[in-house]
């Protein structure tokens, strides 16, 4: 009788361990996925915007006359 009881306890303990291990692994994988999402959000927020640097689009509105004037001032021959 005691041998049967020991066998049942061992089966139950052995049967529950993989379930516990699965839950622990599942939680780790969930945390890992959360960290990856957080890293992606941080990468997106780090992107530099020219407007943040104070450059705006002023350098895009330069006329040909202004370019020639700057070239003459710097003695650049093209």
Residue frames relative to the residue before (quaternion, step in Angstrom):
aa qw qx qy qz dx dy dz
X 1.0000 0.0000 0.0000 0.0000 0.00 0.00 0.00
X 0.6751 0.4834 -0.3043 0.4669 3.61 0.87 -0.86
X 0.6179 0.5448 -0.3492 0.4466 3.58 1.06 -0.67
X 0.6463 0.5019 -0.3213 0.4766 3.59 1.01 -0.77
X 0.6384 0.5219 -0.3226 0.4647 3.58 0.99 -0.80
X 0.6465 0.5103 -0.3144 0.4720 3.58 0.95 -0.86
X 0.6482 0.5211 -0.3132 0.4586 3.57 0.96 -0.86
X 0.6612 0.4970 -0.3084 0.4698 3.60 0.96 -0.83
X 0.6451 0.5074 -0.3260 0.4692 3.58 0.95 -0.80
X 0.6536 0.5075 -0.3169 0.4634 3.57 0.94 -0.85
X 0.6437 0.5110 -0.3295 0.4648 3.58 0.98 -0.80
X 0.6650 0.4973 -0.3114 0.4620 3.59 0.92 -0.85
X 0.6621 0.4898 -0.3149 0.4718 3.58 0.91 -0.85
X 0.6701 0.4951 -0.2962 0.4670 3.55 0.96 -0.84
X 0.6671 0.5084 -0.2986 0.4553 3.56 1.07 -0.73
X 0.7055 0.4645 -0.2820 0.4549 3.57 1.02 -0.68
X 0.5671 0.6231 -0.3925 0.3688 3.61 1.07 -0.49
X 0.6700 0.4725 -0.3410 0.4600 3.65 0.76 -0.78
X 0.6139 0.5447 -0.3520 0.4500 3.59 1.09 -0.67
X 0.6544 0.4931 -0.3058 0.4849 3.57 0.95 -0.87
X 0.6458 0.5119 -0.3191 0.4681 3.57 0.94 -0.86
X 0.6339 0.5304 -0.3285 0.4572 3.58 0.98 -0.80
X 0.6566 0.5017 -0.3208 0.4628 3.58 0.93 -0.86
X 0.6516 0.5068 -0.3236 0.4626 3.58 0.92 -0.83
X 0.6666 0.4869 -0.3077 0.4732 3.60 0.89 -0.88
X 0.6332 0.5346 -0.3310 0.4514 3.56 0.99 -0.82
X 0.6540 0.5030 -0.3157 0.4687 3.58 0.96 -0.84
X 0.6447 0.5166 -0.3247 0.4605 3.59 0.95 -0.83
X 0.6543 0.5002 -0.3144 0.4721 3.57 0.94 -0.84
X 0.6329 0.5213 -0.3342 0.4647 3.59 0.99 -0.77
X 0.6597 0.4929 -0.3061 0.4776 3.59 0.93 -0.87
X 0.6335 0.5333 -0.3288 0.4541 3.57 1.00 -0.80
X 0.6576 0.4969 -0.3104 0.4736 3.59 0.95 -0.84
X 0.6277 0.5276 -0.3400 0.4604 3.59 0.99 -0.74
X 0.6597 0.5054 -0.3170 0.4571 3.56 0.92 -0.83
X 0.6287 0.5234 -0.3403 0.4636 3.59 1.01 -0.73
X 0.6445 0.5062 -0.3261 0.4713 3.60 0.96 -0.82
X 0.6450 0.5200 -0.3213 0.4586 3.58 0.97 -0.83
X 0.6429 0.5152 -0.3229 0.4658 3.58 0.97 -0.83
X 0.6454 0.5127 -0.3291 0.4607 3.60 0.94 -0.82
X 0.6424 0.5104 -0.3288 0.4676 3.60 0.98 -0.78
X 0.6471 0.5090 -0.3239 0.4661 3.58 0.98 -0.77
X 0.6304 0.5261 -0.3392 0.4591 3.59 0.99 -0.77
X 0.6513 0.5117 -0.3177 0.4615 3.57 0.97 -0.81
X 0.7097 0.4631 -0.2769 0.4530 3.60 0.90 -0.85
X 0.6196 0.5571 -0.3470 0.4305 3.62 1.20 -0.32
X 0.4688 0.6901 -0.4451 0.3253 3.61 1.19 -0.39
X 0.3523 -0.7554 0.5201 0.1865 3.57 -0.82 1.04
X 0.2129 -0.7618 0.6049 0.0920 3.51 -0.91 1.00
X 0.4958 -0.6770 0.4431 0.3154 3.65 -0.73 0.94
X 0.6097 0.5557 -0.3600 0.4358 3.59 1.07 -0.60
X 0.6184 0.5432 -0.3420 0.4534 3.59 1.14 -0.61
X 0.6760 0.4910 -0.2892 0.4672 3.58 1.12 -0.58
X 0.5216 -0.6542 0.4041 0.3697 3.58 1.25 -0.12
X 0.4837 0.6763 -0.4346 0.3461 3.59 1.21 0.22
X 0.0989 -0.8238 0.5356 0.1570 3.55 1.17 -0.71
X 0.6309 -0.5117 0.3764 0.4454 3.59 -0.94 -0.75
X 0.2529 0.8017 -0.5076 0.1891 3.61 1.15 0.50
X 0.6693 0.4995 -0.3154 0.4508 3.60 1.01 -0.71
X 0.6266 0.5338 -0.3445 0.4514 3.61 1.21 -0.20
X 0.7001 0.4570 -0.2537 0.4865 3.59 1.23 -0.36
X 0.3692 0.7207 -0.5002 0.3067 3.59 1.06 0.71
X 0.3386 -0.7511 0.5325 0.1939 3.57 -0.81 1.02
X 0.6675 -0.4969 0.3713 0.4118 3.55 -1.29 0.28
X 0.6199 0.5425 -0.3476 0.4478 3.59 1.04 -0.71
X 0.6575 0.4987 -0.3154 0.4686 3.60 0.97 -0.78
X 0.6267 0.5269 -0.3375 0.4645 3.59 1.04 -0.73
X 0.6594 0.5017 -0.3050 0.4695 3.57 0.93 -0.91
X 0.6337 0.5329 -0.3277 0.4550 3.58 0.97 -0.84
X 0.6697 0.4856 -0.2956 0.4778 3.60 0.93 -0.86
X 0.6376 0.5204 -0.3311 0.4615 3.58 1.01 -0.78
X 0.6564 0.5009 -0.3086 0.4723 3.58 0.98 -0.84
X 0.6452 0.5261 -0.3225 0.4506 3.56 0.99 -0.83
X 0.7403 0.3889 -0.2158 0.5042 3.60 1.01 -0.78
X 0.4039 -0.7331 0.4495 0.3119 3.61 1.33 -0.03
X 0.3348 0.7270 -0.5214 0.2956 3.57 0.89 0.93
X 0.1438 -0.7800 0.6059 0.0612 3.56 -0.83 1.04
X 0.0887 -0.7921 0.6029 0.0362 3.58 -0.79 1.01
